[in-house]
Amino acid sequence: MDTATIEQLGDELYNALRECRAIAPLTSRYTEITIDDAYYISQRMLERRLADGEKVVGKKIGVTSKVVQDMLGVHQPDFGFLTDAMTYDNGAAVPVAGQLIQPRAEAEIGFRLKSDLIGPGVTEADVLAATECIMPCFEIVDSRIDNWQIKIQDTIADNASCGVYVLGESEVDPKDFDLPNLSITVHKNGELLSEGKGSAVQGDPLTAVAWLANTLGRFGIPFKAGEVILSGSLVPLEPASPGDHFELELHGIGRASVSFT
């Protein structure tokens, strides 16, 4: 795909983000689009956001668990960038109108790094050594693609369908926990919604984060000390509407909550 088309599509997604509207799938209009093309489109979209004054504060892994892959019909992970404009405090009320298009809530384990990492060659042990702490997290995914009709190229180009995120206040040393066997429980409007384990994300959240570090390394993009890395949903995605309230408990670690207005 030529540079002009990549920039055009990145601008189209950026405008959809700013105008809170969905567009037709890129893959329905450009059948030749590759995964690498999609990453370059995503980079263009990010450039536009940074030009607005946003700052990159982390990265996210998307579509890591089988249950999410099956829901979306996308069968490999992808990645996106987190900016300061996507960050909400624990317990925040997130406005849907003017902020989100078709949000869905994911319950995840977040990582905060204490040292840089850059692939290739990053291992799970490297990730563990570079992690300052982990915490419970809600990621609110949101697609700029109409009705979530996405293929892998669509979601990659759309910054891995990232919307906003909320980090819980409990931060613990991951060396003290068996991450694959951490369990999470999610409630929506006071009712049990879903349960999951750390093993849902590629068998181990450390494996997912190492995959992301190595994938980013292909593009010369490092993990940086202080960044937050979202490791992927442990449970099915759940649509969120004004009036909804979500709570999660990452057992043995802590809680996070988010509401929608």
BELGI-V414427 format. One line per field, one symbol per residue. ss: DSSP state (H for helix, E for strand, C for the rest). A space follows every 50 residues. Layout:
# BELGI-V414427
ss->???
This chain:
# BELGI-V414427
ss->CCHHHHHHHHHHHHHHHHHCCCECCHHHHCCCCCHHHHHHHHHHHHHHHH HCCCCEEEEEEECCCHHHHHHHCCCCCEEEEEEHHHEECCCCEECCCCCC CCCEEEEEEEEEECCCECCCCCCHHHHHHHEEEEEEEEEEECCCEHHHCC CHHHHHHCHHHEEEEEECCCCECHHHCCHHHCEEEEEECCEEEEEEEHHH CCCCHHHHHHHHHHHHHCCCCCECCCCEEEEEECCCCEECCCCCEEEEEE CCCEEEEEEEC
